[in-house]
């Protein structure tokens, strides 16, 4: 035994298996816990005095958070084969199956979070009691990290609630709250926390039949037996089409899950479990699962725990925040900060503007109330934390001030000086600039060591990332306090060094630039936009440019050109921006027209005038070539950032690209993408595209040497 389970037997002959993984805030299905669970099951089976068992958790708010992904994430790099992945899944599935068929009843007291393998453990128990608490969740999120449930989830859930409902949970990685789980029949009871164990014991004391429904002779799936009933057949046909359309075959996990459920429907449970393990083995040994587990779970988790925080600095908490500028970004920052319980001074040049900024929060809260996510009381409490004003004196006592005014160096310098005149000397000053170097902006500050960049993404309430930029004089204390604030508002941070455009803006702009360059070349704009979606980018580069506005891109470019003088090189796509802003007055979605038309109350569509401006060539490139130009351009710029020291860690590059501007998660992020295609192949393709399309694809000597050495970014 590994001391992960506290095993006791009460006076009524009920065994209590209390899961309590040492040194962990949550239980995870690691090898040690699985081994102990298997041993405890045998103790229950072999002890005639034991009538049945309750599985529970000693952790306060969670049952089992899932499998230990730190063990699975390295599978691909360790060269784990499909067969080895199959055997791992089969082993865990076998433990659960042994419990299910051992002849004695097992109940589970679910005291909070039960995800992935944790939920599969619950499904293998004969009776399930779940705590009635708003934070409690059941779910199978495996597809969101490139896997499928590999311990019976696809088979038991479909047999429990029917294939259609089960696929709705599995394919979306949906989380079930207690009442929904009860209504679906996933759990038999919900109860207060202090009654969970007793409810589970009470069921066991009634001497129930320890046989799962699917092991009863004559069992039929809810809603019909098997996959060939008309309703189920339609579910699979439509589901397969929808999944293929949404994933463009970049994500193998959803199709694998669909296949496991489909094939399992027409077989007995044990054969279905074997089929599930086969599909799991194929996925866990693949590069997509590696990429997604590493970036979306392991590295993001480390970032959320502030892995880049300077050591030896006392933890801080912001109680009063100043936000300069009540436009969309400033209003969004105010909202997420107030939501975290922080008092916010929202300052603008006009009181009406400041009030509009506060009204933005009110609008979001009204939507939340209508959807049942909030109440009028909670909304008013949040709004009371936001103070709209034009008076800089109101900033007195702020521990942190975030500047979110126009991308104009002079204006930013003015508000910096006015702010520093009233805030404490201990306060941190941060700029939300998306492109202007922090070191240069800090020249307007009396305390450049307390000056950092905090680059948010729009819309702030939805986008999970904040890019913290270190100026040349930014102190470790300023960086630590900035990271503490990001954690306080429940965002994910990356830390980068100073440079024009930093990391995210600099690399994101290469995609939109390439899209506009292809448009000017005569490539069909519909092909450009759809190719981006086929690569699993959120939207096409032209649509993105409309969203951020061509006007902003124009102003940023002109500011950079003024800053850098004759040395500045305009991007290949800038002539398109210039034409649309200066000549056509088509500045983007906010202005009602850009690359797209935005008819009121109707779906947007590409502006027909594009065909006249940029006639479509008779011969169009293959879709894959358009995809490669978009993805390779972004990845190459990321490599340049790494070479130049803008990025210190590959994990920051990957997290920033996925959560900052939507680089396809199946790749693992921009540097993982290079590793996935192979650095030698990547360089060869960049050489080919540099010859075909221009020097923006040119590879540096540094990257070429790295390729010759076969030196990957994540495994150097």
C-alpha positions as CSV (number, residue, x, y, z in Angstrom):
1,X,0.0,0.0,0.0
2,X,1.1,3.6,-0.7
3,X,-1.0,5.2,2.0
4,X,-3.2,7.1,-0.4
5,X,-6.5,5.5,1.0
6,X,-7.6,5.4,4.6
7,X,-9.4,2.0,4.9
8,X,-11.8,1.5,7.8
9,X,-14.8,-0.8,8.5
10,X,-17.6,0.4,10.8
11,X,-19.7,-1.5,13.2
12,X,-22.4,-2.2,10.5
13,X,-19.9,-3.9,8.2
14,X,-19.5,-0.9,5.8
15,X,-16.0,-0.3,4.6
16,X,-15.0,3.3,4.1
17,X,-12.4,4.0,1.5
18,X,-11.3,7.6,2.1
19,X,-9.1,8.9,-0.7
20,X,-6.4,11.2,0.5
21,X,-3.4,11.6,-1.8
22,X,-0.5,12.9,0.4
23,X,0.9,16.3,-0.4
24,X,-1.8,17.2,-2.9
25,X,-4.7,19.6,-2.6
26,X,-6.7,17.3,-4.8
27,X,-6.8,13.6,-5.4
28,X,-5.7,12.5,-8.9
29,X,-5.6,9.0,-10.3
30,X,-1.9,8.4,-10.2
31,X,-0.3,5.0,-10.2
32,X,-0.1,4.9,-6.4
33,X,-3.7,5.7,-5.9
34,X,-4.9,3.2,-8.6
35,X,-2.7,0.5,-7.0
36,X,-4.2,1.2,-3.5
37,X,-7.7,1.2,-4.9
38,X,-7.2,-2.2,-6.5
39,X,-5.9,-3.5,-3.2
40,X,-8.8,-2.1,-1.2
41,X,-11.3,-3.6,-3.5
42,X,-9.8,-7.0,-2.9
43,X,-10.0,-6.4,0.9
44,X,-13.7,-5.6,0.5
45,X,-14.3,-8.7,-1.6
46,X,-12.3,-11.1,0.7
47,X,-13.7,-9.9,4.0
48,X,-16.9,-11.8,4.8
49,X,-17.8,-9.2,7.5
50,X,-17.9,-6.4,4.9
51,X,-21.4,-5.9,3.4
52,X,-20.3,-3.1,1.0
53,X,-18.2,0.0,0.7
54,X,-18.4,3.7,0.4
55,X,-15.7,5.6,-1.6
56,X,-15.2,9.1,-0.4
57,X,-12.6,11.9,-0.4
58,X,-10.7,13.5,2.5
59,X,-10.1,16.6,0.4
60,X,-12.6,19.4,1.3
61,X,-13.9,20.5,-2.0
62,X,-13.0,17.8,-4.5
63,X,-13.5,14.0,-5.0
64,X,-11.0,13.2,-7.7
65,X,-9.8,15.8,-10.3
66,X,-9.0,13.2,-12.9
67,X,-6.0,11.2,-14.1
68,X,-2.5,12.5,-13.3
69,X,-1.7,14.2,-16.6
70,X,1.9,14.8,-15.6
71,X,2.3,11.1,-16.2
72,X,0.5,11.1,-19.5
73,X,1.8,14.3,-21.1
74,X,5.3,12.7,-21.6
75,X,3.9,9.6,-23.3
76,X,4.6,10.8,-26.9
77,X,8.1,12.0,-26.0
78,X,8.9,8.7,-24.2
79,X,7.9,6.9,-27.4
80,X,4.9,5.2,-25.8
81,X,3.2,3.0,-28.4
82,X,-0.5,2.7,-29.1
83,X,-0.3,-0.8,-27.5
84,X,1.2,0.6,-24.3
85,X,-1.4,3.3,-24.2
86,X,-4.1,0.7,-24.6
87,X,-2.7,-1.4,-21.8
88,X,-2.6,1.6,-19.4
89,X,-6.3,2.4,-20.2
90,X,-7.2,-1.3,-20.0
91,X,-5.5,-1.6,-16.6
92,X,-7.4,1.3,-15.0
93,X,-10.6,0.2,-16.7
94,X,-10.0,-3.3,-15.3
95,X,-9.8,-2.0,-11.7
96,X,-13.1,-0.2,-12.1
97,X,-14.7,-3.3,-13.8
98,X,-13.5,-5.5,-10.9
99,X,-15.2,-3.2,-8.4
100,X,-18.4,-3.2,-10.5
101,X,-18.6,-7.0,-10.8
102,X,-17.1,-8.1,-7.5
103,X,-20.4,-9.2,-6.0
104,X,-20.5,-6.5,-3.3
105,X,-22.1,-3.1,-3.6
106,X,-20.1,0.1,-3.9
107,X,-21.5,3.6,-3.2
108,X,-19.7,6.9,-3.8
109,X,-20.0,10.1,-1.8
110,X,-19.1,12.8,-4.3
111,X,-18.1,15.9,-2.2
112,X,-17.2,18.2,-5.0
113,X,-15.2,18.1,-8.2
114,X,-15.2,14.7,-10.0
115,X,-13.7,15.0,-13.5
116,X,-12.3,12.6,-16.1
117,X,-11.1,9.4,-14.4
118,X,-12.7,10.7,-11.1
119,X,-16.1,10.8,-12.8
120,X,-15.4,7.4,-14.4
121,X,-14.7,5.9,-10.9
122,X,-18.1,7.3,-9.8
123,X,-19.9,5.7,-12.8
124,X,-18.4,2.3,-11.9
125,X,-20.0,2.5,-8.5
126,X,-23.5,1.1,-8.0
127,X,-24.8,4.1,-6.2
128,X,-23.9,7.8,-6.5
129,X,-24.6,10.6,-3.9
130,X,-23.5,14.1,-4.9
131,X,-23.1,17.1,-2.7
132,X,-25.7,19.8,-3.3
133,X,-23.2,22.7,-3.8
134,X,-22.9,25.2,-6.7
135,X,-19.2,24.5,-7.1
136,X,-19.6,20.7,-7.4
137,X,-19.1,19.4,-10.9
138,X,-19.1,16.1,-12.8
139,X,-17.6,15.9,-16.3
140,X,-15.5,14.1,-18.9
141,X,-13.3,16.9,-20.2
142,X,-10.8,14.6,-22.0
143,X,-11.6,15.8,-25.5
144,X,-10.5,19.3,-24.6
145,X,-6.9,18.0,-24.0
146,X,-6.8,15.7,-27.0
147,X,-7.9,12.4,-25.3
148,X,-11.1,10.5,-24.7
149,X,-12.4,8.9,-21.5
150,X,-10.3,5.8,-21.1
151,X,-11.7,4.2,-18.0
152,X,-15.2,3.4,-19.1
153,X,-16.6,6.9,-19.5
154,X,-17.8,6.5,-23.1
155,X,-19.4,3.1,-22.3
156,X,-21.0,3.6,-18.9
157,X,-22.4,7.1,-19.5
158,X,-24.0,6.1,-22.9
159,X,-25.6,3.1,-21.2
160,X,-26.7,5.2,-18.2
161,X,-28.4,8.1,-20.0
162,X,-28.5,7.1,-23.7
163,X,-26.1,7.8,-26.5
164,X,-27.4,11.2,-27.6
165,X,-27.2,12.8,-24.1
166,X,-23.9,11.1,-23.4
167,X,-22.3,12.4,-26.5
168,X,-23.5,15.9,-25.6
169,X,-21.5,15.6,-22.4
170,X,-18.4,13.8,-23.8
171,X,-17.9,15.8,-27.0
172,X,-18.3,19.2,-25.4
173,X,-16.4,18.3,-22.2
174,X,-19.5,19.6,-20.5
175,X,-19.5,20.0,-16.7
176,X,-22.7,18.8,-14.9
177,X,-23.9,20.7,-11.7
178,X,-25.7,18.6,-9.0
179,X,-29.3,19.3,-10.1
180,X,-28.5,18.6,-13.8
181,X,-26.7,15.4,-12.9
182,X,-29.7,14.3,-10.9
183,X,-32.2,15.1,-13.6
184,X,-30.1,13.2,-16.2
185,X,-29.9,10.2,-13.9
186,X,-26.1,10.4,-13.6
187,X,-26.5,10.4,-9.8
188,X,-29.2,8.9,-7.7
189,X,-29.2,11.5,-4.9
190,X,-28.0,15.0,-4.0
191,X,-27.5,15.9,-0.4
192,X,-25.9,18.4,1.9
193,X,-22.2,17.9,2.6
194,X,-22.7,16.7,6.1
195,X,-25.1,14.0,5.0
196,X,-23.2,12.5,2.1
197,X,-21.6,9.7,3.8
198,X,-24.6,8.7,5.8
199,X,-26.8,8.6,2.7
200,X,-24.4,6.4,0.9
201,X,-24.2,4.1,4.0
202,X,-28.0,4.0,4.3
203,X,-28.3,2.6,0.7
204,X,-25.7,0.0,1.4
205,X,-27.4,-1.1,4.6
206,X,-30.6,-1.9,2.6
207,X,-28.6,-4.9,1.1
208,X,-29.0,-3.7,-2.5
209,X,-28.3,-5.9,-5.5
210,X,-24.6,-5.2,-6.5
211,X,-25.2,-5.5,-10.3
212,X,-24.9,-2.6,-12.7
213,X,-27.9,-2.1,-15.1
214,X,-25.8,-3.0,-18.1
215,X,-24.9,-6.4,-16.6
216,X,-28.5,-7.4,-16.2
217,X,-29.7,-9.8,-18.8
218,X,-31.9,-8.1,-21.4
219,X,-30.4,-4.6,-20.8
220,X,-31.4,-2.0,-23.4
221,X,-29.9,1.4,-23.9
222,X,-32.1,4.3,-22.8
223,X,-33.8,5.6,-25.9
224,X,-33.2,2.4,-27.9
225,X,-30.9,-0.5,-28.2
226,X,-27.8,-0.1,-30.2
227,X,-26.6,2.2,-32.8
228,X,-28.9,1.2,-35.6
229,X,-32.2,2.4,-34.2
230,X,-33.4,5.3,-36.4
231,X,-32.8,8.0,-33.7
232,X,-29.4,6.7,-32.8
233,X,-28.3,6.3,-36.4
234,X,-29.2,9.9,-37.0
235,X,-27.3,11.0,-33.9
236,X,-24.1,9.4,-35.2
237,X,-24.5,10.5,-38.8
238,X,-25.2,14.1,-37.9
239,X,-22.7,14.1,-35.0
240,X,-19.9,12.8,-37.2
241,X,-20.6,15.5,-39.8
242,X,-20.8,18.2,-37.2
243,X,-17.5,17.1,-35.5
244,X,-15.7,16.9,-38.8
245,X,-17.0,20.4,-39.8
246,X,-15.9,21.9,-36.5
247,X,-12.5,20.2,-36.1
248,X,-11.5,20.0,-39.8
249,X,-9.9,16.7,-38.7
250,X,-7.2,18.6,-36.7
251,X,-8.5,17.1,-33.5
252,X,-8.7,13.3,-33.6
253,X,-10.2,13.0,-30.0
254,X,-13.9,13.9,-30.8
255,X,-14.0,11.4,-33.7
256,X,-12.3,8.8,-31.5
257,X,-15.0,9.3,-28.8
258,X,-17.8,9.1,-31.3
259,X,-16.4,5.9,-32.7
260,X,-16.0,4.4,-29.2
261,X,-19.6,5.1,-28.3
262,X,-20.9,3.9,-31.7
263,X,-19.0,0.6,-31.6
264,X,-19.7,0.1,-27.9
265,X,-23.4,0.4,-28.6
266,X,-23.5,-2.8,-30.6
267,X,-21.3,-4.9,-28.2
268,X,-21.5,-6.1,-24.7
269,X,-20.0,-3.8,-22.0
270,X,-16.7,-5.7,-21.7
271,X,-16.1,-5.5,-25.5
272,X,-17.1,-1.9,-25.4
273,X,-14.5,-1.1,-22.7
274,X,-11.9,-2.9,-24.8
275,X,-12.8,-0.8,-27.8
276,X,-12.6,2.4,-25.7
277,X,-9.1,1.4,-24.6
278,X,-8.0,0.9,-28.2
279,X,-9.0,4.4,-29.2
280,X,-7.4,5.8,-26.0
281,X,-4.1,4.1,-26.9
282,X,-4.2,5.7,-30.4
283,X,-4.8,9.2,-28.9
284,X,-2.4,9.1,-26.0
285,X,0.5,8.0,-28.2
286,X,-0.2,10.8,-30.6
287,X,1.4,14.3,-30.9
288,X,-1.9,16.3,-30.7
289,X,-2.6,14.9,-27.2
290,X,0.9,15.7,-26.2
291,X,0.7,19.2,-27.4
292,X,-2.7,19.9,-25.8
293,X,-1.9,18.3,-22.5
294,X,1.4,20.1,-22.2
295,X,0.2,23.6,-23.1
296,X,-3.5,23.6,-22.0
297,X,-3.0,21.7,-18.7
298,X,0.6,21.4,-17.4
299,X,2.1,24.7,-18.6
300,X,-1.1,26.7,-18.2
301,X,-1.4,25.3,-14.7
302,X,2.1,26.4,-13.8
303,X,1.5,29.9,-15.2
304,X,-1.7,30.2,-13.1
305,X,0.3,29.3,-10.1
306,X,2.8,32.1,-11.0
307,X,5.7,30.0,-12.1
308,X,7.5,33.1,-13.4
309,X,7.1,35.1,-10.1
310,X,10.4,36.4,-8.7
311,X,11.3,34.6,-5.5
312,X,11.6,36.1,-2.1
313,X,9.0,38.8,-2.4
314,X,6.0,39.0,-0.1
315,X,2.6,38.2,-1.6
316,X,0.5,41.3,-2.3
317,X,-3.1,42.1,-2.9
318,X,-4.7,45.0,-4.6
319,X,-7.6,46.6,-2.7
320,X,-7.9,49.8,-4.7
321,X,-7.1,50.1,-8.4
322,X,-7.0,53.1,-10.7
323,X,-7.9,52.6,-14.4
324,X,-7.0,55.5,-16.8
325,X,-9.3,55.6,-19.8
326,X,-12.9,54.3,-19.8
327,X,-13.0,53.0,-23.3
328,X,-13.6,49.4,-24.1
329,X,-10.3,48.1,-22.6
330,X,-10.5,50.3,-19.5
331,X,-14.1,49.4,-18.9
332,X,-13.3,45.7,-19.3
333,X,-10.4,46.0,-16.8
334,X,-12.6,47.8,-14.4
335,X,-15.2,45.0,-14.6
336,X,-12.9,42.0,-14.1
337,X,-11.2,43.8,-11.2
338,X,-14.5,44.8,-9.4
339,X,-15.6,41.2,-10.0
340,X,-12.6,40.1,-7.9
341,X,-13.7,42.4,-5.1
342,X,-11.3,45.3,-5.9
343,X,-12.4,49.0,-5.5
344,X,-11.9,50.6,-8.9
345,X,-11.4,54.3,-9.8
346,X,-12.4,54.6,-13.5
347,X,-11.0,57.9,-14.8
348,X,-11.7,59.5,-18.1
349,X,-11.4,63.0,-19.6
350,X,-15.2,63.5,-19.4
351,X,-17.6,62.4,-16.8
352,X,-20.0,61.1,-19.4
353,X,-17.2,58.9,-20.8
354,X,-16.4,57.5,-17.3
355,X,-20.1,56.8,-16.7
356,X,-20.3,55.0,-20.1
357,X,-17.3,52.9,-18.9
358,X,-19.2,51.9,-15.8
359,X,-22.3,51.2,-17.8
360,X,-20.3,48.6,-19.7
361,X,-20.2,46.5,-16.5
362,X,-23.8,47.1,-15.9
363,X,-24.6,45.7,-19.4
364,X,-22.6,42.5,-18.7
365,X,-24.3,42.1,-15.3
366,X,-27.7,42.4,-16.8
367,X,-27.0,39.6,-19.2
368,X,-25.7,37.5,-16.4
369,X,-28.9,38.1,-14.4
370,X,-31.1,37.1,-17.4
371,X,-29.1,33.9,-17.8
372,X,-29.3,33.1,-14.1
373,X,-25.6,33.5,-13.5
374,X,-26.0,36.4,-11.1
375,X,-28.6,38.3,-9.0
376,X,-29.6,41.9,-8.8
377,X,-28.1,42.1,-5.3
378,X,-24.7,40.7,-6.5
379,X,-24.7,43.0,-9.5
380,X,-25.3,46.1,-7.4
381,X,-22.6,45.1,-5.0
382,X,-20.1,44.8,-7.9
383,X,-21.2,48.1,-9.5
384,X,-20.8,49.9,-6.1
385,X,-17.1,49.1,-6.4
386,X,-16.6,51.1,-9.6
387,X,-16.2,54.9,-9.1
388,X,-16.4,56.9,-12.4
389,X,-14.6,60.2,-12.3
390,X,-12.5,62.9,-14.0
391,X,-10.6,63.9,-10.9
392,X,-7.1,62.5,-10.5
393,X,-7.2,63.2,-6.8
394,X,-9.6,60.2,-6.5
395,X,-6.6,57.9,-7.4
396,X,-5.1,58.6,-3.9
397,X,-4.4,55.3,-2.1
398,X,-4.3,53.1,-5.2
399,X,-1.8,50.3,-5.0
400,X,-1.9,49.8,-8.7
401,X,-2.8,52.0,-11.6
402,X,-3.4,50.7,-15.2
403,X,-3.2,53.2,-18.1
404,X,-5.5,52.3,-21.0
405,X,-5.6,55.5,-23.0
406,X,-5.0,56.1,-26.7
407,X,-1.9,54.6,-28.3
408,X,-0.2,57.9,-28.3
409,X,3.1,58.4,-26.5
410,X,2.5,62.0,-25.6
411,X,-1.0,61.4,-24.1
412,X,0.4,58.4,-22.1
413,X,3.2,60.6,-20.8
414,X,0.7,63.3,-19.6
415,X,-1.5,60.9,-17.7
416,X,1.5,59.2,-16.2
417,X,2.7,62.5,-14.7
418,X,-0.7,63.5,-13.4
419,X,-1.2,60.1,-11.8
420,X,2.1,60.0,-10.1
421,X,1.4,63.3,-8.5
422,X,-1.3,61.8,-6.3
423,X,-0.7,58.0,-6.0
424,X,1.6,56.6,-3.2
425,X,5.3,56.2,-4.0
426,X,4.8,52.5,-3.3
427,X,2.2,52.1,-6.1
428,X,2.8,50.2,-9.3
429,X,2.1,51.9,-12.6
430,X,1.2,49.7,-15.6
431,X,0.4,50.5,-19.2
432,X,-2.0,48.4,-21.2
433,X,-0.3,49.4,-24.4
434,X,-0.3,46.7,-27.1
435,X,2.8,47.9,-29.0
436,X,4.7,50.8,-27.5
437,X,7.9,49.7,-25.7
438,X,7.5,49.9,-21.9
439,X,11.0,51.2,-21.4
440,X,10.3,54.2,-23.5
441,X,6.9,54.9,-21.8
442,X,8.6,54.6,-18.4
443,X,10.8,57.6,-19.3
444,X,7.8,59.8,-18.4
445,X,7.8,58.2,-14.9
446,X,9.6,59.4,-11.8
447,X,9.8,55.7,-10.7
448,X,10.6,53.6,-13.8
449,X,11.4,50.7,-11.5
450,X,7.7,50.6,-10.6
451,X,6.6,50.8,-14.2
452,X,5.5,47.6,-16.1
453,X,3.2,46.6,-18.9
454,X,0.0,44.8,-18.4
455,X,-1.4,44.0,-21.8
456,X,-5.0,42.8,-21.7
457,X,-6.9,41.3,-24.6
458,X,-10.3,42.3,-25.9
459,X,-12.9,41.6,-24.7
460,X,-11.3,41.6,-21.3
461,X,-14.2,39.8,-19.6
462,X,-13.8,36.8,-21.9
463,X,-10.1,36.7,-22.8
464,X,-8.1,34.7,-20.2
465,X,-4.6,36.0,-20.9
466,X,-2.6,39.0,-19.6
467,X,0.8,39.7,-21.0
468,X,3.2,41.2,-18.4
469,X,6.0,43.2,-20.0
470,X,9.2,43.9,-18.1
471,X,10.9,47.2,-18.9
472,X,14.6,47.5,-18.7
473,X,14.3,49.2,-15.3
474,X,11.2,47.2,-14.0
475,X,12.0,45.8,-10.5
476,X,11.4,42.2,-9.4
477,X,8.9,43.6,-6.8
478,X,6.9,45.4,-9.6
479,X,6.8,42.2,-11.6
480,X,5.8,40.1,-8.6
481,X,3.0,42.5,-7.6
482,X,1.8,42.6,-11.2
483,X,1.6,38.8,-11.3
484,X,-0.2,38.8,-8.0
485,X,-2.9,41.1,-9.4
486,X,-3.3,39.0,-12.5
487,X,-3.9,35.9,-10.3
488,X,-6.2,38.0,-8.2
489,X,-8.5,38.7,-11.2
490,X,-8.3,35.0,-12.2
491,X,-6.4,35.5,-15.5
492,X,-3.4,33.5,-16.9
493,X,-0.1,35.5,-17.1
494,X,2.9,35.2,-19.3
495,X,6.0,37.3,-18.7
496,X,7.9,38.8,-21.6
497,X,10.7,41.3,-22.1
498,X,10.4,44.7,-23.7
499,X,10.3,45.2,-27.4
500,X,8.1,47.0,-30.0
501,X,4.9,44.9,-30.0
502,X,6.3,42.7,-27.3
503,X,5.4,39.2,-28.1
504,X,1.6,38.7,-28.7
505,X,0.9,41.9,-30.7
506,X,4.1,41.4,-32.8
507,X,3.3,37.8,-33.7
508,X,-0.5,38.2,-34.0
509,X,0.0,41.0,-36.5
510,X,2.0,38.7,-38.8
511,X,-1.2,36.6,-39.5
512,X,-3.3,39.6,-40.4
513,X,-0.5,41.0,-42.4
514,X,-0.1,37.8,-44.4
515,X,-3.9,37.7,-45.0
516,X,-3.9,41.2,-46.4
517,X,-0.8,40.5,-48.5
518,X,-2.5,37.4,-50.0
519,X,-5.5,39.6,-50.7
520,X,-3.4,42.1,-52.6
521,X,-1.8,39.2,-54.5
522,X,-5.2,38.2,-55.9
523,X,-5.9,35.3,-53.7
524,X,-9.6,34.8,-53.2
525,X,-10.6,36.5,-49.9
526,X,-13.1,33.7,-49.2
527,X,-10.2,31.2,-49.6
528,X,-8.0,33.1,-47.2
529,X,-10.8,33.3,-44.5
530,X,-11.9,29.7,-44.9
531,X,-8.3,28.3,-44.9
532,X,-7.8,30.0,-41.6
533,X,-10.8,28.3,-40.1
534,X,-9.7,25.0,-41.6
535,X,-6.4,25.4,-39.7
536,X,-8.6,25.9,-36.5
537,X,-7.9,29.6,-36.2
538,X,-11.0,31.3,-34.6
539,X,-11.7,33.5,-37.6
540,X,-10.0,34.6,-40.7
541,X,-7.3,37.3,-40.8
542,X,-9.5,39.8,-42.6
543,X,-12.3,39.4,-40.1
544,X,-9.8,39.7,-37.3
545,X,-8.5,42.9,-38.8
546,X,-12.0,44.3,-38.9
547,X,-12.6,43.4,-35.3
548,X,-9.4,45.2,-34.0
549,X,-10.1,47.9,-36.6
550,X,-7.9,48.9,-39.5
551,X,-7.9,52.4,-38.0
552,X,-6.0,51.1,-34.9
553,X,-3.5,49.2,-37.1
554,X,-2.9,52.3,-39.1
555,X,-2.3,54.5,-36.1
556,X,0.0,52.0,-34.4
557,X,2.0,51.6,-37.6
558,X,2.4,55.3,-38.1
559,X,3.4,55.8,-34.5
560,X,6.1,53.1,-34.9
561,X,7.3,54.7,-38.1
562,X,7.7,58.1,-36.3
563,X,9.5,56.4,-33.5
564,X,12.0,54.4,-35.6
565,X,12.4,57.0,-38.5
566,X,14.1,55.9,-41.7
567,X,15.0,52.5,-40.2
568,X,11.3,51.5,-40.1
569,X,10.2,48.8,-42.6
570,X,6.5,48.8,-43.4
571,X,4.8,45.4,-43.4
572,X,3.8,43.9,-46.8
573,X,0.2,44.3,-45.9
574,X,0.3,47.9,-44.9
575,X,-0.6,49.3,-48.3
576,X,-3.9,47.6,-48.0
577,X,-4.5,49.2,-44.5
578,X,-3.5,52.6,-45.9
579,X,-5.9,52.3,-48.8
580,X,-8.8,51.3,-46.6
581,X,-8.2,54.0,-44.0
582,X,-7.0,56.9,-46.1
583,X,-8.9,56.4,-49.4
584,X,-11.9,54.3,-48.7
585,X,-12.8,55.2,-45.1
586,X,-13.5,51.6,-44.4
587,X,-11.9,51.3,-40.9
588,X,-13.4,48.1,-39.5
589,X,-16.4,46.7,-37.8
590,X,-16.7,49.5,-35.2
591,X,-17.1,51.9,-38.0
592,X,-19.7,49.8,-39.8
593,X,-17.5,48.7,-42.7
594,X,-14.1,47.2,-43.5
595,X,-13.2,44.1,-45.4
596,X,-16.8,43.0,-44.5
597,X,-20.2,44.6,-44.7
598,X,-22.2,44.7,-41.5
599,X,-25.9,45.0,-42.4
600,X,-28.0,45.7,-39.3
601,X,-29.6,42.6,-37.9
602,X,-28.1,40.4,-40.5
603,X,-25.0,38.2,-41.0
604,X,-21.8,40.0,-42.1
605,X,-20.4,39.2,-45.5
606,X,-17.2,40.0,-47.5
607,X,-17.4,43.4,-49.2
608,X,-18.1,42.9,-52.9
609,X,-15.9,45.8,-53.7
610,X,-12.8,43.7,-52.8
611,X,-13.1,42.0,-56.2
612,X,-12.6,45.3,-58.0
613,X,-9.8,46.5,-55.8
614,X,-7.9,43.2,-55.8
615,X,-9.0,41.1,-58.8
616,X,-8.9,37.4,-58.1
617,X,-6.3,35.5,-60.1
618,X,-7.5,32.6,-62.3
619,X,-5.1,30.2,-60.7
620,X,-5.5,29.9,-56.9
621,X,-3.1,28.2,-54.5
622,X,-4.0,25.0,-52.7
623,X,-5.7,25.4,-49.4
624,X,-2.8,23.9,-47.5
625,X,-0.5,26.5,-48.9
626,X,-2.7,29.3,-47.6
627,X,-2.8,27.6,-44.2
628,X,1.0,27.2,-44.1
629,X,1.6,30.8,-44.9
630,X,-0.6,31.9,-42.0
631,X,0.8,29.4,-39.4
632,X,4.4,29.4,-40.5
633,X,4.6,33.2,-40.5
634,X,3.4,33.4,-36.9
635,X,5.6,30.5,-35.7
636,X,8.7,32.1,-37.4
637,X,8.1,35.4,-35.7
638,X,7.8,33.6,-32.4
639,X,11.2,32.0,-33.0
640,X,12.7,35.4,-33.7
641,X,11.2,36.7,-30.4
642,X,12.9,33.7,-28.6
643,X,16.2,34.4,-30.4
644,X,16.0,38.1,-29.5
645,X,15.3,37.4,-25.8
646,X,11.8,38.8,-25.9
647,X,10.7,35.4,-24.7
648,X,12.6,33.5,-22.0
649,X,10.5,30.3,-21.9
650,X,8.9,28.2,-24.7
651,X,5.8,27.7,-22.4
652,X,5.1,31.4,-22.4
653,X,5.2,31.4,-26.2
654,X,2.8,28.6,-26.5
655,X,0.3,29.8,-23.8
656,X,0.4,33.3,-25.2
657,X,-0.3,32.2,-28.7
658,X,-3.2,30.0,-27.8
659,X,-4.9,32.2,-25.2
660,X,-3.8,35.5,-26.5
661,X,-4.8,35.4,-30.2
662,X,-6.1,32.0,-30.8
663,X,-3.3,30.0,-32.4
664,X,-4.7,26.5,-33.0
665,X,-4.6,24.5,-29.7
666,X,-4.0,21.2,-31.6
667,X,-0.5,22.5,-32.3
668,X,0.3,23.2,-28.7
669,X,1.2,26.8,-29.6
670,X,3.7,28.4,-31.9
671,X,6.9,26.9,-30.7
672,X,5.3,23.5,-30.2
673,X,4.1,23.8,-33.8
674,X,7.7,24.0,-34.9
675,X,8.6,21.0,-32.8
676,X,5.6,19.1,-34.2
677,X,6.4,19.6,-37.9
678,X,10.1,19.1,-37.1
679,X,12.5,22.0,-36.9
680,X,14.5,20.9,-40.0
681,X,11.3,20.6,-42.0
682,X,10.1,24.0,-40.7
683,X,13.3,25.7,-41.8
684,X,13.1,24.1,-45.2
685,X,9.6,25.2,-45.7
686,X,10.4,28.8,-44.6
687,X,13.3,28.8,-47.1
688,X,10.9,27.8,-49.9
689,X,8.3,30.4,-48.9
690,X,11.0,33.1,-48.6
691,X,12.0,32.5,-52.2
692,X,8.3,32.4,-53.3
693,X,6.9,35.3,-51.2
694,X,9.7,37.5,-49.8
695,X,12.1,38.0,-47.0
696,X,9.5,38.0,-44.2
697,X,9.9,34.2,-44.3
698,X,13.7,34.4,-44.1
699,X,15.3,32.2,-41.5
700,X,18.1,33.6,-39.2
701,X,21.5,31.9,-38.8
702,X,20.6,31.2,-35.2
703,X,17.4,29.2,-36.2
704,X,19.3,27.5,-39.1
705,X,22.0,26.3,-36.7
706,X,19.4,25.1,-34.2
707,X,17.7,23.1,-37.0
708,X,21.0,21.6,-38.1
709,X,21.6,20.4,-34.5
710,X,18.0,19.0,-34.4
711,X,17.4,21.2,-31.3
712,X,13.7,21.3,-30.4
713,X,12.4,24.2,-28.3
714,X,10.8,22.1,-25.7
715,X,13.4,19.4,-25.4
716,X,16.7,21.2,-25.9
